[in-house]
Amino acid sequence: MAFQRDLKSAIDVQHSLAPAVGTGSRTGTGVDLLGVDGAVCVVHFGAWTDGTHTASLQDSSDNTTFTAVSSSNLLGSFTGVSATGSSHSTQRVGYIGGARYVRAFITASASTVVAATAATIVRGFANRQPLA
């Protein structure tokens, strides 16, 4: 008997922060969670030059006013990237809050520090499938 391995139809991946070499902090685009019961934020760190770069997740009920997600609504936590050894890495944190929109936010230790970053929101547990 073969197992069903169709993950593609069960998830949807949305950019919150497009891949870029950024200076300073970066604010992602809100991703709508309507119709899904789960989400995870995946942050990709590329080449690091200097400073400390820390990802976080923000949520909103209206896709306009965003606030930091409390740790009680997160599964896991992000770690700051501050050295070559922690660059070229991927971090993921689950969202279990009740807001309709989420977005990634990268905080840099100063406005001139540089690191390549990107963030995606993976939506899953859709009310109707396939999602993608």
Secondary structure as GFF3:
##gff-version 3
##sequence-region A 1 132
A	DSSP	beta_strand	11	23	.	.	.	ID=ss1
A	DSSP	beta_strand	26	27	.	.	.	ID=ss2
A	DSSP	beta_strand	31	32	.	.	.	ID=ss3
A	DSSP	beta_strand	36	48	.	.	.	ID=ss4
A	DSSP	beta_strand	53	60	.	.	.	ID=ss5
A	DSSP	beta_strand	67	68	.	.	.	ID=ss6
A	DSSP	three_ten_helix	71	73	.	.	.	ID=ss7
A	DSSP	beta_strand	74	75	.	.	.	ID=ss8
A	DSSP	three_ten_helix	84	86	.	.	.	ID=ss9
A	DSSP	beta_strand	89	95	.	.	.	ID=ss10
A	DSSP	beta_strand	101	108	.	.	.	ID=ss11
A	DSSP	beta_strand	114	126	.	.	.	ID=ss12
###
